[in-house]
Amino acid sequence: MGILDGKAAVITGGGRGIGRGHSLVLSKEGAKVVICDVDVEEAQKVAAEVKKAGGTAVASGADIGTRKGSEELIQLCVKSFGKIDIMVNNAGILRDKSVANMEPEDFDAVLKVHLYGGFYCCRHALPVMREQKFGRIVNIVSSAGLRGNFGQANYGAAKAGLMGLTFVIAVEYMKGNAEGKYSITANALAPAGVTRMVGNIPGFDPSKAPPEMNPDLNGPIVAYIASEQAGHVNGQIFGRRGYAYTLFQTPKPIAAIYKEGGWTAGEIAKNFDAAFAEHLNVPGIPVTKAMADARAAAAKK
């Protein structure tokens, strides 16, 4: 018995890395899973793992970056299991370059998978969820979008957009939840883990990654968010650091300056630091000692 017994889930990018962990944990908790991956052979391998462990799984190689491919994916889940209860938008690619060196094609390719793929899958899954009066959207975001990260303008923009999509879906279904018409929520997770996608970072040896960077550790929080017990959790951004799960504070005003009738630019200049300086954030993902050492080693090569 698990907290997802009887549920049907779709996990995009579910054949490798963090997505593989989601697939295995959701299955372990009782969900029947559709594992979608651009490399369908990897999806089939994970589906075989699930079946060997006594679970139920179907593999798919659908192109979720297109409306047709994402629609076929959702239809596969409904055809296979009679419904779709959980949509985990995890699929992703990297095309890292600084903004000044990034080609539009690299920008478009990343947005197509992360942001358009997430939108398309939600677009096709939500009507089914509303009809069956239950649904859980879990969008996989990143600190690159929440805080910024060098060389990831496309990835950061896509993940920030996916965060915004999460908030909008949460708002659109909030009233129906409060009125008891259905139970549909949308939340997001900024995961952590050493995977194939980040294994080529200069100076970083994936084989020496600490155990707390195991990508499978993200699955349990996704399983909880997707469960019936989490019906009160909506529009939230979670994260993982080491063995800890975290909750991000969404943007809100924390300081203000006020002048009747409005301000001139010069007046703002005179008062800005007194009101705002102590609250200014340093952009970027906090650098751990391990990350700093890896970068220093790479710089010496």
PALUMGU-566747 format. One record per residue (C-alpha): x, y, z; residue number from 1. Coordinates in nm, 2 decimals, always signed. Example, Ala and Ser with C-alpha at 12.3 -4.5 7.8 and 13.67 -1.06 7.14 Angstrom:
! PALUMGU-566747
<site X="+1.23" Y="-0.45" Z="+0.78" pos="1"/>
<site X="+1.37" Y="-0.11" Z="+0.71" pos="2"/>
END
This chain:
! PALUMGU-566747
<site X="+0.00" Y="+0.00" Z="+0.00" pos="1"/>
<site X="+0.13" Y="+0.34" Z="-0.09" pos="2"/>
<site X="+0.00" Y="+0.70" Z="-0.08" pos="3"/>
<site X="-0.07" Y="+0.69" Z="-0.46" pos="4"/>
<site X="-0.26" Y="+0.36" Z="-0.48" pos="5"/>
<site X="-0.49" Y="+0.36" Z="-0.78" pos="6"/>
<site X="-0.35" Y="+0.68" Z="-0.93" pos="7"/>
<site X="-0.23" Y="+0.72" Z="-1.29" pos="8"/>
<site X="+0.07" Y="+0.93" Z="-1.36" pos="9"/>
<site X="+0.27" Y="+1.07" Z="-1.66" pos="10"/>
<site X="+0.63" Y="+1.16" Z="-1.61" pos="11"/>
<site X="+0.81" Y="+1.33" Z="-1.89" pos="12"/>
<site X="+1.19" Y="+1.28" Z="-1.91" pos="13"/>
<site X="+1.12" Y="+0.98" Z="-1.69" pos="14"/>
<site X="+1.38" Y="+0.75" Z="-1.85" pos="15"/>
<site X="+1.69" Y="+0.89" Z="-1.69" pos="16"/>
<site X="+1.83" Y="+1.10" Z="-1.41" pos="17"/>
<site X="+1.59" Y="+1.29" Z="-1.19" pos="18"/>
<site X="+1.29" Y="+1.17" Z="-1.40" pos="19"/>
<site X="+1.38" Y="+0.81" Z="-1.35" pos="20"/>
<site X="+1.37" Y="+0.86" Z="-0.98" pos="21"/>
<site X="+1.03" Y="+1.02" Z="-1.00" pos="22"/>
<site X="+0.91" Y="+0.72" Z="-1.21" pos="23"/>
<site X="+1.04" Y="+0.46" Z="-0.96" pos="24"/>
<site X="+0.91" Y="+0.64" Z="-0.65" pos="25"/>
<site X="+0.57" Y="+0.71" Z="-0.78" pos="26"/>
<site X="+0.53" Y="+0.35" Z="-0.89" pos="27"/>
<site X="+0.66" Y="+0.23" Z="-0.55" pos="28"/>
<site X="+0.38" Y="+0.44" Z="-0.39" pos="29"/>
<site X="+0.12" Y="+0.26" Z="-0.60" pos="30"/>
<site X="+0.08" Y="+0.48" Z="-0.91" pos="31"/>
<site X="+0.05" Y="+0.33" Z="-1.26" pos="32"/>
<site X="+0.30" Y="+0.53" Z="-1.46" pos="33"/>
<site X="+0.35" Y="+0.64" Z="-1.82" pos="34"/>
<site X="+0.72" Y="+0.70" Z="-1.86" pos="35"/>
<site X="+0.80" Y="+0.93" Z="-2.14" pos="36"/>
<site X="+1.15" Y="+1.00" Z="-2.27" pos="37"/>
<site X="+1.29" Y="+1.12" Z="-2.60" pos="38"/>
<site X="+1.51" Y="+0.81" Z="-2.58" pos="39"/>
<site X="+1.23" Y="+0.55" Z="-2.57" pos="40"/>
<site X="+1.47" Y="+0.27" Z="-2.50" pos="41"/>
<site X="+1.56" Y="+0.43" Z="-2.17" pos="42"/>
<site X="+1.19" Y="+0.47" Z="-2.09" pos="43"/>
<site X="+1.14" Y="+0.10" Z="-2.17" pos="44"/>
<site X="+1.43" Y="+0.01" Z="-1.94" pos="45"/>
<site X="+1.27" Y="+0.20" Z="-1.65" pos="46"/>
<site X="+0.92" Y="+0.05" Z="-1.73" pos="47"/>
<site X="+1.08" Y="-0.29" Z="-1.71" pos="48"/>
<site X="+1.23" Y="-0.20" Z="-1.37" pos="49"/>
<site X="+0.88" Y="-0.09" Z="-1.25" pos="50"/>
<site X="+0.72" Y="-0.41" Z="-1.37" pos="51"/>
<site X="+0.99" Y="-0.63" Z="-1.22" pos="52"/>
<site X="+0.92" Y="-0.46" Z="-0.88" pos="53"/>
<site X="+0.55" Y="-0.55" Z="-0.92" pos="54"/>
<site X="+0.43" Y="-0.22" Z="-1.06" pos="55"/>
<site X="+0.25" Y="-0.11" Z="-1.38" pos="56"/>
<site X="+0.42" Y="+0.10" Z="-1.64" pos="57"/>
<site X="+0.40" Y="+0.20" Z="-2.01" pos="58"/>
<site X="+0.69" Y="+0.36" Z="-2.20" pos="59"/>
<site X="+0.65" Y="+0.64" Z="-2.46" pos="60"/>
<site X="+0.88" Y="+0.83" Z="-2.68" pos="61"/>
<site X="+0.63" Y="+1.11" Z="-2.76" pos="62"/>
<site X="+0.77" Y="+1.45" Z="-2.85" pos="63"/>
<site X="+0.62" Y="+1.66" Z="-2.58" pos="64"/>
<site X="+0.76" Y="+1.98" Z="-2.73" pos="65"/>
<site X="+0.47" Y="+1.96" Z="-2.99" pos="66"/>
<site X="+0.10" Y="+1.99" Z="-2.93" pos="67"/>
<site X="+0.04" Y="+1.66" Z="-3.12" pos="68"/>
<site X="+0.30" Y="+1.47" Z="-2.93" pos="69"/>
<site X="+0.19" Y="+1.59" Z="-2.59" pos="70"/>
<site X="-0.18" Y="+1.51" Z="-2.68" pos="71"/>
<site X="-0.08" Y="+1.16" Z="-2.78" pos="72"/>
<site X="+0.10" Y="+1.12" Z="-2.45" pos="73"/>
<site X="-0.20" Y="+1.21" Z="-2.24" pos="74"/>
<site X="-0.43" Y="+1.00" Z="-2.45" pos="75"/>
<site X="-0.19" Y="+0.70" Z="-2.40" pos="76"/>
<site X="-0.23" Y="+0.74" Z="-2.02" pos="77"/>
<site X="-0.61" Y="+0.76" Z="-2.05" pos="78"/>
<site X="-0.62" Y="+0.47" Z="-2.29" pos="79"/>
<site X="-0.39" Y="+0.26" Z="-2.07" pos="80"/>
<site X="-0.52" Y="+0.34" Z="-1.73" pos="81"/>
<site X="-0.86" Y="+0.50" Z="-1.78" pos="82"/>
<site X="-0.76" Y="+0.84" Z="-1.65" pos="83"/>
<site X="-0.47" Y="+1.08" Z="-1.57" pos="84"/>
<site X="-0.43" Y="+1.19" Z="-1.21" pos="85"/>
<site X="-0.08" Y="+1.32" Z="-1.20" pos="86"/>
<site X="+0.13" Y="+1.51" Z="-1.45" pos="87"/>
<site X="+0.50" Y="+1.55" Z="-1.38" pos="88"/>
<site X="+0.66" Y="+1.79" Z="-1.62" pos="89"/>
<site X="+1.03" Y="+1.69" Z="-1.58" pos="90"/>
<site X="+1.17" Y="+1.67" Z="-1.94" pos="91"/>
<site X="+1.46" Y="+1.89" Z="-2.02" pos="92"/>
<site X="+1.77" Y="+1.97" Z="-2.22" pos="93"/>
<site X="+2.06" Y="+2.20" Z="-2.19" pos="94"/>
<site X="+2.22" Y="+2.43" Z="-2.45" pos="95"/>
<site X="+2.45" Y="+2.64" Z="-2.23" pos="96"/>
<site X="+2.61" Y="+2.96" Z="-2.36" pos="97"/>
<site X="+2.64" Y="+3.31" Z="-2.23" pos="98"/>
<site X="+2.37" Y="+3.55" Z="-2.36" pos="99"/>
<site X="+2.61" Y="+3.73" Z="-2.59" pos="100"/>
<site X="+2.71" Y="+3.40" Z="-2.76" pos="101"/>
<site X="+2.38" Y="+3.22" Z="-2.76" pos="102"/>
<site X="+2.21" Y="+3.15" Z="-3.09" pos="103"/>
<site X="+1.83" Y="+3.19" Z="-3.12" pos="104"/>
<site X="+1.81" Y="+2.82" Z="-3.21" pos="105"/>
<site X="+1.96" Y="+2.72" Z="-2.88" pos="106"/>
<site X="+1.72" Y="+2.95" Z="-2.69" pos="107"/>
<site X="+1.42" Y="+2.81" Z="-2.88" pos="108"/>
<site X="+1.52" Y="+2.44" Z="-2.84" pos="109"/>
<site X="+1.53" Y="+2.47" Z="-2.46" pos="110"/>
<site X="+1.21" Y="+2.66" Z="-2.43" pos="111"/>
<site X="+1.04" Y="+2.41" Z="-2.66" pos="112"/>
<site X="+1.11" Y="+2.12" Z="-2.43" pos="113"/>
<site X="+1.08" Y="+2.28" Z="-2.09" pos="114"/>
<site X="+0.82" Y="+2.55" Z="-2.12" pos="115"/>
<site X="+0.62" Y="+2.46" Z="-2.43" pos="116"/>
<site X="+0.63" Y="+2.09" Z="-2.33" pos="117"/>
<site X="+0.50" Y="+2.17" Z="-1.98" pos="118"/>
<site X="+0.23" Y="+2.39" Z="-2.12" pos="119"/>
<site X="+0.12" Y="+2.14" Z="-2.38" pos="120"/>
<site X="+0.10" Y="+1.85" Z="-2.13" pos="121"/>
<site X="-0.10" Y="+2.06" Z="-1.88" pos="122"/>
<site X="-0.32" Y="+2.19" Z="-2.16" pos="123"/>
<site X="-0.42" Y="+1.83" Z="-2.25" pos="124"/>
<site X="-0.42" Y="+1.68" Z="-1.90" pos="125"/>
<site X="-0.63" Y="+1.95" Z="-1.72" pos="126"/>
<site X="-0.96" Y="+1.90" Z="-1.90" pos="127"/>
<site X="-0.94" Y="+1.53" Z="-1.81" pos="128"/>
<site X="-0.85" Y="+1.61" Z="-1.45" pos="129"/>
<site X="-1.14" Y="+1.85" Z="-1.42" pos="130"/>
<site X="-1.39" Y="+1.60" Z="-1.56" pos="131"/>
<site X="-1.27" Y="+1.34" Z="-1.31" pos="132"/>
<site X="-1.26" Y="+1.60" Z="-1.03" pos="133"/>
<site X="-0.90" Y="+1.53" Z="-0.93" pos="134"/>
<site X="-0.56" Y="+1.62" Z="-1.06" pos="135"/>
<site X="-0.21" Y="+1.70" Z="-0.96" pos="136"/>
<site X="+0.04" Y="+1.91" Z="-1.17" pos="137"/>
<site X="+0.40" Y="+1.90" Z="-1.06" pos="138"/>
<site X="+0.63" Y="+2.11" Z="-1.26" pos="139"/>
<site X="+1.01" Y="+2.06" Z="-1.23" pos="140"/>
<site X="+1.18" Y="+2.40" Z="-1.21" pos="141"/>
<site X="+1.53" Y="+2.51" Z="-1.12" pos="142"/>
<site X="+1.73" Y="+2.76" Z="-0.92" pos="143"/>
<site X="+1.87" Y="+2.88" Z="-1.25" pos="144"/>
<site X="+1.52" Y="+3.02" Z="-1.31" pos="145"/>
<site X="+1.46" Y="+3.13" Z="-0.95" pos="146"/>
<site X="+1.79" Y="+3.29" Z="-0.89" pos="147"/>
<site X="+1.99" Y="+3.29" Z="-1.22" pos="148"/>
<site X="+2.29" Y="+3.09" Z="-1.33" pos="149"/>
<site X="+2.58" Y="+3.18" Z="-1.56" pos="150"/>
<site X="+2.54" Y="+3.05" Z="-1.92" pos="151"/>
<site X="+2.18" Y="+2.94" Z="-1.88" pos="152"/>
<site X="+1.97" Y="+3.22" Z="-2.02" pos="153"/>
<site X="+1.75" Y="+2.98" Z="-2.21" pos="154"/>
<site X="+1.72" Y="+2.72" Z="-1.93" pos="155"/>
<site X="+1.66" Y="+2.99" Z="-1.66" pos="156"/>
<site X="+1.40" Y="+3.17" Z="-1.88" pos="157"/>
<site X="+1.22" Y="+2.84" Z="-1.94" pos="158"/>
<site X="+1.22" Y="+2.74" Z="-1.58" pos="159"/>
<site X="+1.11" Y="+3.08" Z="-1.46" pos="160"/>
<site X="+0.83" Y="+3.06" Z="-1.72" pos="161"/>
<site X="+0.73" Y="+2.71" Z="-1.58" pos="162"/>
<site X="+0.72" Y="+2.86" Z="-1.23" pos="163"/>
<site X="+0.48" Y="+3.13" Z="-1.36" pos="164"/>
<site X="+0.27" Y="+2.87" Z="-1.53" pos="165"/>
<site X="+0.25" Y="+2.68" Z="-1.20" pos="166"/>
<site X="+0.11" Y="+2.99" Z="-1.03" pos="167"/>
<site X="-0.15" Y="+3.06" Z="-1.30" pos="168"/>
<site X="-0.28" Y="+2.70" Z="-1.30" pos="169"/>
<site X="-0.30" Y="+2.71" Z="-0.92" pos="170"/>
<site X="-0.50" Y="+3.03" Z="-0.93" pos="171"/>
<site X="-0.73" Y="+2.91" Z="-1.21" pos="172"/>
<site X="-0.84" Y="+2.60" Z="-1.01" pos="173"/>
<site X="-0.83" Y="+2.75" Z="-0.66" pos="174"/>
<site X="-1.19" Y="+2.86" Z="-0.65" pos="175"/>
<site X="-1.32" Y="+2.52" Z="-0.76" pos="176"/>
<site X="-1.11" Y="+2.36" Z="-0.49" pos="177"/>
<site X="-1.25" Y="+2.59" Z="-0.23" pos="178"/>
<site X="-1.61" Y="+2.52" Z="-0.34" pos="179"/>
<site X="-1.55" Y="+2.15" Z="-0.33" pos="180"/>
<site X="-1.61" Y="+2.10" Z="-0.70" pos="181"/>
<site X="-1.28" Y="+1.92" Z="-0.75" pos="182"/>
<site X="-0.93" Y="+1.88" Z="-0.61" pos="183"/>
<site X="-0.68" Y="+2.01" Z="-0.86" pos="184"/>
<site X="-0.35" Y="+2.16" Z="-0.76" pos="185"/>
<site X="-0.03" Y="+2.28" Z="-0.93" pos="186"/>
<site X="+0.30" Y="+2.30" Z="-0.75" pos="187"/>
<site X="+0.67" Y="+2.30" Z="-0.85" pos="188"/>
<site X="+1.00" Y="+2.15" Z="-0.74" pos="189"/>
<site X="+1.35" Y="+2.27" Z="-0.79" pos="190"/>
<site X="+1.54" Y="+1.94" Z="-0.75" pos="191"/>
<site X="+1.90" Y="+1.86" Z="-0.69" pos="192"/>
<site X="+2.11" Y="+1.57" Z="-0.81" pos="193"/>
<site X="+2.40" Y="+1.47" Z="-1.03" pos="194"/>
<site X="+2.27" Y="+1.34" Z="-1.36" pos="195"/>
<site X="+2.39" Y="+1.29" Z="-1.71" pos="196"/>
<site X="+2.26" Y="+1.64" Z="-1.80" pos="197"/>
<site X="+2.51" Y="+1.81" Z="-1.56" pos="198"/>
<site X="+2.78" Y="+1.55" Z="-1.57" pos="199"/>
<site X="+2.98" Y="+1.74" Z="-1.83" pos="200"/>
<site X="+3.05" Y="+2.05" Z="-1.61" pos="201"/>
<site X="+3.42" Y="+2.12" Z="-1.65" pos="202"/>
<site X="+3.62" Y="+2.01" Z="-1.35" pos="203"/>
<site X="+3.34" Y="+1.81" Z="-1.20" pos="204"/>
<site X="+3.37" Y="+1.43" Z="-1.16" pos="205"/>
<site X="+3.01" Y="+1.28" Z="-1.12" pos="206"/>
<site X="+3.16" Y="+0.96" Z="-0.97" pos="207"/>
<site X="+3.28" Y="+1.16" Z="-0.67" pos="208"/>
<site X="+2.94" Y="+1.32" Z="-0.61" pos="209"/>
<site X="+2.83" Y="+1.29" Z="-0.24" pos="210"/>
<site X="+2.54" Y="+1.05" Z="-0.16" pos="211"/>
<site X="+2.31" Y="+1.35" Z="-0.09" pos="212"/>
<site X="+2.32" Y="+1.44" Z="-0.46" pos="213"/>
<site X="+2.15" Y="+1.11" Z="-0.55" pos="214"/>
<site X="+1.88" Y="+1.22" Z="-0.80" pos="215"/>
<site X="+1.64" Y="+0.96" Z="-0.67" pos="216"/>
<site X="+1.60" Y="+1.16" Z="-0.35" pos="217"/>
<site X="+1.37" Y="+1.41" Z="-0.53" pos="218"/>
<site X="+1.09" Y="+1.15" Z="-0.58" pos="219"/>
<site X="+0.94" Y="+1.13" Z="-0.23" pos="220"/>
<site X="+0.84" Y="+1.50" Z="-0.22" pos="221"/>
<site X="+0.69" Y="+1.47" Z="-0.57" pos="222"/>
<site X="+0.49" Y="+1.16" Z="-0.46" pos="223"/>
<site X="+0.36" Y="+1.35" Z="-0.15" pos="224"/>
<site X="+0.26" Y="+1.66" Z="-0.36" pos="225"/>
<site X="+0.08" Y="+1.43" Z="-0.60" pos="226"/>
<site X="-0.12" Y="+1.25" Z="-0.33" pos="227"/>
<site X="-0.47" Y="+1.31" Z="-0.20" pos="228"/>
<site X="-0.32" Y="+1.41" Z="+0.14" pos="229"/>
<site X="-0.17" Y="+1.72" Z="-0.03" pos="230"/>
<site X="-0.50" Y="+1.87" Z="-0.14" pos="231"/>
<site X="-0.43" Y="+2.18" Z="+0.06" pos="232"/>
<site X="-0.09" Y="+2.24" Z="-0.10" pos="233"/>
<site X="-0.13" Y="+2.46" Z="-0.41" pos="234"/>
<site X="+0.08" Y="+2.72" Z="-0.59" pos="235"/>
<site X="+0.40" Y="+2.64" Z="-0.39" pos="236"/>
<site X="+0.76" Y="+2.61" Z="-0.50" pos="237"/>
<site X="+0.96" Y="+2.34" Z="-0.32" pos="238"/>
<site X="+1.33" Y="+2.27" Z="-0.34" pos="239"/>
<site X="+1.59" Y="+2.01" Z="-0.23" pos="240"/>
<site X="+1.93" Y="+2.08" Z="-0.08" pos="241"/>
<site X="+2.11" Y="+1.77" Z="+0.03" pos="242"/>
<site X="+1.88" Y="+1.56" Z="+0.25" pos="243"/>
<site X="+1.65" Y="+1.86" Z="+0.32" pos="244"/>
<site X="+1.33" Y="+1.96" Z="+0.14" pos="245"/>
<site X="+1.28" Y="+2.33" Z="+0.13" pos="246"/>
<site X="+1.00" Y="+2.58" Z="+0.06" pos="247"/>
<site X="+1.07" Y="+2.89" Z="-0.15" pos="248"/>
<site X="+0.92" Y="+3.22" Z="-0.06" pos="249"/>
<site X="+0.75" Y="+3.35" Z="-0.37" pos="250"/>
<site X="+0.83" Y="+3.71" Z="-0.47" pos="251"/>
<site X="+0.65" Y="+3.97" Z="-0.26" pos="252"/>
<site X="+0.73" Y="+4.34" Z="-0.16" pos="253"/>
<site X="+0.97" Y="+4.36" Z="+0.14" pos="254"/>
<site X="+1.04" Y="+4.73" Z="+0.14" pos="255"/>
<site X="+0.90" Y="+5.06" Z="+0.00" pos="256"/>
<site X="+0.95" Y="+5.43" Z="-0.03" pos="257"/>
<site X="+0.65" Y="+5.66" Z="-0.05" pos="258"/>
<site X="+0.61" Y="+6.03" Z="-0.13" pos="259"/>
<site X="+0.28" Y="+6.20" Z="-0.18" pos="260"/>
<site X="+0.24" Y="+6.29" Z="-0.55" pos="261"/>
<site X="+0.52" Y="+6.08" Z="-0.67" pos="262"/>
<site X="+0.90" Y="+6.09" Z="-0.70" pos="263"/>
<site X="+1.16" Y="+6.24" Z="-0.93" pos="264"/>
<site X="+1.46" Y="+6.03" Z="-1.03" pos="265"/>
<site X="+1.69" Y="+6.26" Z="-0.82" pos="266"/>
<site X="+1.47" Y="+6.22" Z="-0.51" pos="267"/>
<site X="+1.48" Y="+5.84" Z="-0.55" pos="268"/>
<site X="+1.86" Y="+5.86" Z="-0.58" pos="269"/>
<site X="+1.88" Y="+6.04" Z="-0.24" pos="270"/>
<site X="+1.65" Y="+5.79" Z="-0.06" pos="271"/>
<site X="+1.71" Y="+5.46" Z="-0.24" pos="272"/>
<site X="+1.99" Y="+5.31" Z="-0.03" pos="273"/>
<site X="+1.83" Y="+5.40" Z="+0.30" pos="274"/>
<site X="+1.52" Y="+5.21" Z="+0.21" pos="275"/>
<site X="+1.65" Y="+4.93" Z="-0.01" pos="276"/>
<site X="+2.02" Y="+4.87" Z="+0.02" pos="277"/>
<site X="+2.00" Y="+4.62" Z="+0.30" pos="278"/>
<site X="+1.74" Y="+4.41" Z="+0.11" pos="279"/>
<site X="+1.91" Y="+4.38" Z="-0.22" pos="280"/>
<site X="+1.97" Y="+4.02" Z="-0.32" pos="281"/>
<site X="+2.29" Y="+3.88" Z="-0.47" pos="282"/>
<site X="+2.19" Y="+3.71" Z="-0.80" pos="283"/>
<site X="+2.29" Y="+3.36" Z="-0.88" pos="284"/>
<site X="+2.28" Y="+3.02" Z="-0.71" pos="285"/>
<site X="+2.47" Y="+3.01" Z="-0.38" pos="286"/>
<site X="+2.81" Y="+2.85" Z="-0.44" pos="287"/>
<site X="+2.91" Y="+2.56" Z="-0.22" pos="288"/>
<site X="+3.27" Y="+2.48" Z="-0.13" pos="289"/>
<site X="+3.25" Y="+2.18" Z="-0.36" pos="290"/>
<site X="+3.13" Y="+2.39" Z="-0.65" pos="291"/>
<site X="+3.40" Y="+2.66" Z="-0.59" pos="292"/>
<site X="+3.67" Y="+2.39" Z="-0.57" pos="293"/>
<site X="+3.55" Y="+2.24" Z="-0.90" pos="294"/>
<site X="+3.55" Y="+2.58" Z="-1.07" pos="295"/>
<site X="+3.89" Y="+2.66" Z="-0.94" pos="296"/>
<site X="+4.03" Y="+2.33" Z="-1.07" pos="297"/>
<site X="+3.87" Y="+2.38" Z="-1.41" pos="298"/>
<site X="+4.02" Y="+2.73" Z="-1.43" pos="299"/>
<site X="+4.37" Y="+2.59" Z="-1.38" pos="300"/>
<site X="+4.34" Y="+2.36" Z="-1.68" pos="301"/>
END
